[in-house]
Structures are given as structure tokens and as C-alpha cells.
Amino acid sequence: MTAKPTRFAKTQMGFSPEQSKWRDAALGKIDLDRLRELIVEMTAIPSPTGEERRLAEHLVARMQSVGIEARYQPIDERQGNALGCRRGSGDGASLLLYAPIDTHIAGDEAEDCPWIGPHVREDMRPHPIVRDGLVIGLCAENPKGYAACILAAAEVVQKAGIPLRGDLMLGFGAGGMPTNKRPVPGADRYNVGQGSGCSFMLEQGFRSDFAVIAKPGWAVAWEEVGLCWFKIRVHGYLNYTGQRHRLRHKNPIVEAVKVIEGLERWFPEYTKNNTSGLVAPQGSIGAIEGGWPHKPAFVPAACNLYVDLRVSPRVDPSDVQAQLRQALVKICADNPGLEADCEMILAIPGGSTPPENWIIRSGIRAWEAVAGGTHVARTNTSGATDANILRGRGIPTARIGMPAPKSPVPYENTFSMGVVEIAGMAALTRCLVNIIVDTCTRTRGEVGLA
């Protein structure tokens, strides 16, 4: 059953006159030209997963230029995080504003084509274009637009001179994309994605009482899916084209079609059985490998399918594996002679934060102040982010994004994370400023901490 939207009444915790003055001072310093400048700069610096160092060092310099304490945190020679902090007086709660900074593709035809299409579109190139209130370029919206909003919010709080009780912490993380190492020269580490930068940041002691991750969705979310990857091996017999009429013949590439069709029928069933709360976990087949491209005269004995199944925060990855195995048993039973097995090759559990937690309520108050209405939670979501890393390490985390563009945008009906509207960035920045003042100018007791 699809979850019904969760509505929250207007929350009662408000700003004091002094807090309102601080917030208004910071909001008054939000500048659309500055937002445009930030996102253009960031989009123009390539940062495919595993090679974020240059962009991270640029963000460190940006933070330092406005008086925010900042440092580059290296992970290896190519990859690292940008960390910043505006320290409070010490008697308040610390708040981490977080966004990843890596891109899902390189923006290079040699690496990306033909899998992204016959050529690299303008929204997939690290060459930003400013047009009609939009910025178009590789990941200009997600994740770089979100990271730019975090930086902008921290800048205006700094410039307004707001006295903070708790530390305002900024994390711009490497390795946020759902990927393992890219098949390019010099890529040595396998664990470059899947939240590796966020995990390293927390392990090294850069952690907070609360966190907000800026990622897509114009609402406040307190839970999201995780993800499991599986390798399904379809079995057949080694053969040769010139002998297929003489020897036993079962081509696993052809047999894989039966598995693909069965899984495509099963994915909606999986979603239905695992939908609850805010999430509706989806599944897809993302890759296939089988045989030798340099000698297709030979038929291989195996063909591999790679499956991504999203995971509800209320379901363990081991249970997801059991569900997939049961589905494969049925698919094989429906196709006599078909042989297939599966292996889980990645497991990142989903995560949640109690909706009554301070940071969720603060996020909703901020959203309502900016949107001018009662917050309604987004349901049927299936996107995973580093929020799972933050929540899995015990940090209450809210996710918040920016509103959809009001004007027509290119590539609206195709997958693109490369078109961002400056007005939408301004709305998210206003939300973040509200959350900062709401959380970092109170005592720890006021926000529910000992």
C-alpha cells in the first residue's frame, strides 16, 4: 500500500526577537549573483568520483576567503573532502550541513559514451552555460547546486556576524555517488564511492549533534532507501558457432533474456511489498556482461546481470537477498532448463531519523517559513544519499532540497542532474539559514540535548 502523505501542523517553537533579527540580517545578504558565481565556478571544475581534490581545495579556499575556518582532508592523492567550521561559544548543539561534490559521469566522450548516449550533452559537460535564470552543466543541480547553497548559507551567516552557541560545520564530501572505482588509468582504490568520503570524515572525528544533507526534493525527509547490488549469473555451455549444430547448445546470453523478463515482471511486486513510510524501493538491471567481444565466434558458459535493489529502512539487506532468490527460483521454475544464481556484492542499509527529532522539526519550520504553507512530506521516494551514512553513524539527519524550476527547462523529461535554477537555489539557501539560526543559537537543552 502506498503511504499517505504525513502532514505536520505549524510547530510552536519560534524565534525570539533577537533571533529574528539575526535571521533577517543573514537573509538580507543572500545574493542571486553570488549564487550564480558559486555554481558556475563549481560546475567548471571537473570532479568525477575519485578525483574530487581540485574542487575540494577550491571550496576550502572559498570558505577561508570569508573567514570560515577550513581545511582539505585528503583520502588519497586524487580524492578528499573539504571541511569548514564556524565555531560557537560551546554551549549549543553542533550542526553539520553536508553535500557530496562528485559527479556521476566524467563529462568525457572517451569514458562516458556510448552508455550516456551518442554524445555528451551540454548538461553533462563541465562547461557551465548561463541561460534565462538557469545554469546548465555537469551536475550543476545535483550535487553541485546543493553544495553551493550550503556554502552560500554559511557565507551570509558569517557576514551577518550572528553569534552562534553551537558550531556550524560544513562538509563537502568526496565519493557520494553510487559507484565503485572507475575503469580509468590511475584509479587504484575500489572504495571511492558509496559515501566513502562521508564515512571517512566521520571516522576522523568531524561529526556533529545534528546534520542536514542538501539533496533533491522540495520537502524535509527523515528517511530514505539504501541499496543492494547483486550479480546474477546465468549458466550455459561453452560452444563454438561452427559446432552449435553438433554439440549441446545452451547460450547463457539468450537464457539471460528469460531472467531479464522475469525480473522486470517482479520489480513492481518487490516495490509493492516493500513500500512503507516515505519510501517505495525500486529495482533495475543496470549492466550485463557475457562472452568475448574480441571473439564472438565462441559462446560463453556464463552471462552476468547486475541488479540494483533499493532497500527500505525497515528491511535488512539479507531479507532483500532472500526476496530476490525466491524470485529467481520462480523464474527458473517457469522456464525449464534455465539455471541462474545470485550473489550480493553491495549492501548499504536504508536509514531513518525519528520525525519528532529536533532537526526534522527545525527543517519543517524552515521549509514552512520559506514556502509559506503547511509542510507535506514526499512519499514514494527511492533515491539514496549519504544521509544513510550519517544516520547509520548515529547522527539525526534531515534531507532537504530545492523547489522545481518555475520556468521551462531543457531535458525536463530525460535523466539530467545538470540544470539548476538560481531562484530555486535561493529558496534552499533561505531554508538553510533558518535552520542554522534555529539550531545553532540555542542552548543544548533547548534542542533536546543533555
C-alpha positions in Angstrom: 0.0 0.0 0.0 1.3 3.5 -0.9 2.0 5.5 2.2 -0.3 8.6 2.7 1.4 12.0 3.0 2.3 12.8 6.5 1.2 16.3 7.5 2.6 18.4 10.3 0.8 21.3 12.0 2.7 24.5 12.4 5.3 23.9 15.1 5.2 26.1 18.2 8.9 26.8 18.7 9.5 30.2 17.3 12.3 32.8 17.1 12.9 35.3 19.8 13.0 38.9 18.6 16.8 38.7 18.7 16.9 35.5 16.7 14.5 37.0 14.1 16.9 40.0 13.8 19.9 37.7 13.2 18.0 35.6 10.7 16.7 38.6 8.8 20.2 40.1 8.6 21.5 36.9 7.1 18.6 36.5 4.7 19.2 40.1 3.5 22.7 39.2 2.4 21.6 36.3 0.0 22.6 37.5 -3.4 21.5 35.8 -6.7 24.6 36.9 -8.5 26.7 35.3 -5.7 24.8 32.1 -6.0 25.3 32.1 -9.8 29.0 32.8 -9.3 29.4 29.9 -6.9 27.6 27.3 -9.0 29.4 28.4 -12.2 32.7 28.1 -10.5 31.9 24.7 -9.1 30.4 23.3 -12.3 33.5 24.3 -14.3 35.8 22.2 -12.1 35.6 18.5 -13.1 35.1 16.2 -10.1 34.2 12.7 -11.2 34.1 10.2 -8.4 37.6 9.5 -7.2 39.0 12.8 -8.5 37.4 15.5 -6.3 40.6 17.0 -4.9 40.7 20.1 -7.1 37.1 21.1 -6.4 37.5 20.3 -2.6 40.6 22.6 -2.5 38.7 25.3 -4.3 35.9 25.1 -1.7 38.4 25.3 1.1 39.8 28.5 -0.4 36.3 29.9 -0.8 35.5 29.3 2.9 38.8 30.7 4.1 38.2 33.9 2.0 35.2 34.8 4.1 36.7 34.0 7.4 35.4 30.4 7.9 37.9 28.0 9.3 38.5 25.4 6.6 40.8 22.6 5.6 41.3 20.0 2.9 41.0 16.4 4.2 43.0 14.1 1.9 41.9 10.5 1.4 44.4 9.6 -1.3 46.3 11.6 -3.9 43.2 12.3 -6.0 40.3 12.2 -3.6 39.5 14.2 -0.5 36.9 16.2 1.4 36.5 20.0 2.1 35.7 20.7 5.7 34.7 24.0 7.3 33.7 25.2 10.7 32.4 28.4 12.3 32.8 27.8 15.9 30.2 28.7 18.5 30.6 29.6 22.1 30.4 26.0 23.2 27.1 25.7 25.0 24.9 24.9 21.9 24.4 22.0 19.5 26.7 21.5 16.6 25.1 21.3 13.2 26.6 19.8 10.0 25.5 21.0 6.6 26.6 18.3 4.2 26.6 17.7 0.4 28.7 15.5 -1.8 30.6 17.1 -4.7 31.4 14.2 -7.1 29.7 13.7 -10.5 28.1 10.5 -11.8 30.0 10.7 -15.1 33.2 12.3 -16.2 31.8 14.5 -18.9 34.2 13.0 -21.4 33.1 11.1 -24.5 36.0 8.6 -24.3 34.8 7.4 -20.9 31.1 8.1 -21.0 29.9 7.2 -24.5 28.0 5.3 -25.8 26.4 4.5 -22.4 25.1 8.0 -21.8 24.1 8.4 -25.5 25.9 9.0 -28.8 27.5 12.2 -27.5 27.9 14.3 -24.3 25.1 16.8 -24.0 25.6 20.3 -22.7 24.1 19.4 -19.4 26.7 16.7 -19.0 29.8 18.8 -19.7 31.9 20.6 -17.1 31.4 23.8 -19.1 28.6 25.8 -17.5 26.2 27.8 -19.6 24.1 30.6 -18.0 20.7 31.0 -19.7 17.4 32.5 -18.6 18.0 32.2 -14.9 19.4 28.7 -15.3 22.9 27.3 -15.1 23.4 24.3 -17.3 26.4 21.9 -16.9 27.5 18.6 -15.5 25.8 18.1 -12.1 25.0 21.8 -11.9 21.9 20.9 -10.0 22.8 17.7 -8.2 25.1 17.7 -6.3 26.9 20.9 -7.0 23.9 23.2 -6.8 23.1 21.9 -3.3 26.7 22.2 -2.2 26.7 25.8 -3.5 23.6 26.6 -1.4 25.4 25.3 1.8 28.4 27.5 1.1 26.2 30.5 0.4 24.2 30.0 3.6 27.3 29.8 5.7 28.8 32.9 4.0 25.8 35.0 4.8 25.7 33.8 8.4 29.3 34.7 8.7 28.9 38.1 7.1 25.9 38.9 9.3 28.1 38.2 12.3 25.5 36.0 14.0 26.7 34.9 17.4 26.4 31.1 17.5 26.2 28.9 20.6 26.9 25.7 18.7 29.4 25.0 15.9 28.3 25.4 12.3 30.1 22.6 10.4 30.3 22.3 6.6 31.1 19.1 4.9 31.7 18.8 1.2 32.2 15.1 0.7 34.0 13.0 -1.9 32.6 9.7 -3.2 28.9 10.4 -2.8 27.8 8.7 -6.0 26.7 5.0 -6.0 29.7 3.7 -7.8 32.9 1.7 -7.3 36.2 2.7 -8.9 36.1 3.9 -12.5 37.9 1.9 -15.2 40.4 4.6 -15.9 44.2 4.8 -15.6 45.4 5.7 -12.1 42.2 4.6 -10.4 43.6 2.3 -7.7 41.2 2.3 -4.8 38.0 0.3 -5.2 36.1 2.1 -2.4 35.9 5.5 -3.9 32.1 5.9 -3.9 29.1 4.7 -1.9 29.6 7.5 0.7 33.3 6.8 1.2 34.2 10.5 1.8 31.3 10.9 4.3 32.3 7.8 6.1 36.0 8.8 6.3 35.0 12.3 7.5 33.0 10.9 10.4 35.7 8.3 11.3 38.3 11.0 11.5 36.2 12.9 14.2 34.4 15.5 12.1 30.9 14.8 13.4 28.1 16.8 14.9 25.0 16.6 17.0 22.7 17.1 14.0 23.0 17.1 10.3 21.2 18.4 7.2 22.1 16.9 3.8 21.1 19.0 0.8 19.9 16.7 -1.9 16.8 16.7 -4.3 13.3 17.0 -3.1 11.4 20.2 -2.1 10.4 18.9 1.3 12.0 17.7 4.5 12.7 13.9 4.6 13.6 11.9 7.7 14.2 8.6 5.9 15.3 7.1 2.6 16.2 3.9 1.0 19.5 2.1 1.0 20.7 0.0 -1.9 21.8 -3.6 -2.6 23.6 -4.7 -5.7 23.5 -8.3 -6.9 25.4 -10.2 -9.6 23.1 -12.8 -11.2 24.9 -15.5 -13.1 23.0 -17.3 -15.9 24.6 -20.6 -16.8 25.0 -22.2 -20.2 27.5 -24.3 -22.1 30.8 -23.3 -23.8 30.3 -23.6 -27.6 31.6 -22.5 -31.0 29.5 -21.2 -33.8 30.8 -23.8 -36.2 29.8 -26.6 -33.8 26.5 -25.4 -32.3 24.5 -27.8 -34.5 26.7 -30.8 -33.4 27.2 -30.1 -29.6 24.8 -29.5 -26.7 23.8 -25.8 -27.0 22.5 -23.5 -24.3 23.6 -19.9 -24.8 23.6 -18.1 -21.5 23.2 -14.7 -23.2 20.0 -15.9 -24.8 18.9 -17.6 -21.5 19.6 -14.3 -19.7 16.7 -12.8 -21.6 14.3 -15.1 -19.7 15.8 -13.8 -16.4 15.5 -10.2 -17.5 11.9 -10.6 -18.5 11.1 -12.4 -15.2 12.8 -9.7 -13.1 11.1 -6.9 -15.0 7.8 -8.5 -14.1 8.9 -9.0 -10.5 10.3 -5.5 -9.8 6.8 -3.9 -9.3 5.9 -6.7 -7.0 9.0 -6.1 -5.0 8.2 -2.4 -4.8 4.6 -3.1 -3.6 5.8 -5.5 -0.9 8.4 -3.1 0.4 6.7 0.3 0.3 6.2 2.0 3.6 6.6 5.3 5.3 8.2 7.8 2.8 9.8 5.1 0.5 8.8 3.0 -2.4 12.0 1.0 -3.2 12.6 0.3 -6.9 14.7 -2.2 -8.7 16.5 -2.2 -12.1 19.0 -4.1 -14.2 21.9 -1.8 -14.8 24.6 -3.8 -16.6 25.2 -7.1 -18.4 28.4 -8.9 -19.3 29.0 -12.1 -21.2 31.3 -13.5 -23.8 34.4 -12.1 -25.5 33.9 -9.0 -27.6 37.1 -9.8 -29.5 36.0 -13.3 -30.4 32.2 -13.7 -30.7 32.7 -16.9 -32.5 32.8 -18.6 -29.1 29.7 -18.9 -26.9 30.5 -18.4 -23.2 29.4 -20.6 -20.4 28.0 -17.8 -18.3 26.4 -14.4 -18.6 26.2 -11.9 -15.7 23.4 -9.5 -14.9 23.9 -6.7 -12.4 20.8 -5.6 -10.4 20.2 -2.6 -8.1 17.5 -3.1 -5.5 16.7 -0.2 -3.2 16.2 -1.1 0.5 13.6 0.2 2.9 15.0 1.4 6.2 12.7 -1.2 7.8 14.1 -4.1 5.8 17.6 -5.7 6.2 19.7 -6.3 3.1 19.8 -10.0 3.9 16.0 -10.1 3.6 16.2 -8.3 0.3 18.6 -11.0 -0.9 16.1 -13.7 0.2 13.4 -12.0 -1.7 15.5 -11.9 -4.9 16.5 -15.5 -4.5 12.9 -16.5 -4.2 12.1 -14.6 -7.3 14.9 -16.4 -9.2 13.6 -19.8 -8.0 10.2 -19.0 -9.5 11.7 -17.6 -12.8 13.7 -20.8 -13.2 10.7 -23.0 -12.4 8.7 -21.1 -15.1 11.4 -21.8 -17.6 12.5 -25.4 -17.5 16.3 -25.8 -18.1 17.1 -22.2 -17.0 19.9 -22.1 -14.4 20.7 -18.9 -12.5 22.1 -17.9 -9.1 22.8 -14.6 -7.4 25.4 -13.1 -5.1 25.1 -9.8 -3.1 28.0 -7.6 -4.0 27.0 -4.4 -2.2 24.8 -3.7 0.9 24.1 -0.2 2.2 21.1 -0.3 4.6 18.4 2.4 4.5 18.2 4.8 7.4 15.7 7.0 9.3 15.6 9.7 11.9 12.5 9.9 14.2 10.3 12.6 12.7 9.9 14.2 16.2 13.6 14.8 16.4 14.7 18.4 16.7 16.4 18.7 13.3 13.4 17.3 11.5 11.1 19.8 13.2 13.5 22.6 12.6 13.7 21.7 9.0 10.0 21.7 8.7 9.7 25.1 10.4 12.3 26.5 8.0 10.5 25.0 4.9 7.2 26.4 6.0 8.7 29.8 6.6 10.1 29.9 3.1 7.4 28.0 1.2 4.6 29.8 3.0 2.4 26.8 3.6 2.0 23.6 5.7 4.7 21.1 5.1 3.6 17.9 3.3 6.1 15.0 3.2 7.1 13.5 -0.1 6.3 9.8 -0.3 7.1 7.0 -2.9 10.8 8.0 -2.9 13.6 5.7 -4.0 16.7 7.9 -4.0 19.6 7.0 -1.8 22.2 9.5 -0.5 25.0 9.9 2.1 22.2 10.5 4.7 22.3 6.8 5.2 26.0 7.1 6.2 25.2 9.9 8.6 22.1 8.2 10.1 23.9 4.9 10.3 26.6 6.6 12.4 24.0 7.8 14.8 23.6 11.5 13.7 20.0 12.7 13.4 19.7 13.9 9.8 17.2 15.8 7.8 17.3 15.9 4.0 16.1 19.0 2.1 16.3 20.1 -1.5 15.2 23.0 -3.7 11.9 23.7 -5.5 11.4 22.6 -9.1 12.2 25.4 -11.6 9.2 27.6 -12.4 10.3 28.2 -16.0 10.6 25.5 -18.7 14.0 23.8 -18.5 15.8 21.7 -21.1 15.9 17.9 -20.7 13.0 18.0 -18.4 11.7 14.5 -19.4 15.1 12.8 -19.5 17.6 12.0 -16.8 19.6 15.0 -16.1 21.2 16.5 -12.9 22.7 19.3 -14.9 20.1 22.1 -14.9 19.6 24.3 -11.9 17.5 27.5 -11.4 19.1 30.3 -9.4 15.8 31.2 -7.8 15.4 27.6 -6.5 18.9 27.8 -5.1 17.9 31.0 -3.2 14.9 29.2 -1.7 17.0 26.4 -0.4 19.6 28.8 0.9 16.9 30.7 2.9 15.8 27.3 4.4 19.3 26.5 5.5 19.8 30.0 7.1 16.6 29.5 9.1 17.8 26.0 10.3 21.2 27.4 11.2 19.7 30.2 13.4 17.1 27.9 14.8 19.6 25.3 15.9 22.9 27.0 16.5 21.8 30.0 18.5 20.1 27.9 21.3 21.4 26.1 24.3 21.8 22.3 24.1 18.9 21.9 26.4 16.6 23.9 24.2 17.2 21.5 21.3 16.6 18.4 23.4 20.2 17.5 24.2 21.6 16.9 27.7 
